[in-house]
């Protein structure tokens, strides 16, 4: 089974801090994704990556950046955390760009910015 | 970006009953996928239906797709308490992204 592991289930940070969320997958997937999930808004795509060192903006990239130095790891960075970034963050991976493949999700990181 | 929209938003049923959820979307798709999310957890993929398919089964799940109406339905037969979760439809379009609906909460009462 595919396993997508997010480094923290719960995280509390302060406004203005630089925050790193880490995600690791063990199935050699090319594609990795970061979403945020908010009540009433569903899942929204922040960034995704289809190869090492490649990244593309999703629907809401403002205030975020990403890093993919190794195929198995995709990091989400909040450059200067703000309270409106309090949310559930979900990482996902999938194989083969553009094919009919499902995404596999981690258990999420619930981030609170105080 | 395009969004799937589930209907109804919340459903409460007795164990053993069937649960039906609908999803509509706006643009052309490659496939449509359904996911389940248990409280506080990540999403789990349930079933994928390609744009040239009309119906697909997996265990107690039945998915239909009507591309002319841009809609899909998910039927869970003989529901169990363990089926209590939120269910999301997601469309995979030409931009190679998944666009998720807002989710449909299902509560199965034992």
Boltz contact constraints between the chains, C-beta under 6 A:
constraints:
  - contact:
      token1: [A, 42]
      token2: [B, 100]
      max_distance: 6.0
  - contact:
      token1: [A, 42]
      token2: [B, 101]
      max_distance: 6.0
  - contact:
      token1: [A, 42]
      token2: [B, 102]
      max_distance: 6.0
  - contact:
      token1: [A, 42]
      token2: [B, 103]
      max_distance: 6.0
  - contact:
      token1: [A, 43]
      token2: [B, 100]
      max_distance: 6.0
  - contact:
      token1: [A, 59]
      token2: [B, 1]
      max_distance: 6.0
  - contact:
      token1: [A, 90]
      token2: [B, 42]
      max_distance: 6.0
  - contact:
      token1: [A, 98]
      token2: [B, 96]
      max_distance: 6.0
  - contact:
      token1: [A, 100]
      token2: [B, 31]
      max_distance: 6.0
  - contact:
      token1: [A, 100]
      token2: [B, 50]
      max_distance: 6.0
  - contact:
      token1: [A, 102]
      token2: [B, 45]
      max_distance: 6.0
  - contact:
      token1: [A, 102]
      token2: [B, 48]
      max_distance: 6.0
  - contact:
      token1: [A, 105]
      token2: [B, 42]
      max_distance: 6.0
  - contact:
      token1: [A, 105]
      token2: [B, 43]
      max_distance: 6.0
  - contact:
      token1: [A, 106]
      token2: [B, 42]
      max_distance: 6.0
  - contact:
      token1: [A, 107]
      token2: [B, 41]
      max_distance: 6.0
  - contact:
      token1: [A, 107]
      token2: [B, 42]
      max_distance: 6.0
  - contact:
      token1: [A, 108]
      token2: [B, 42]
      max_distance: 6.0
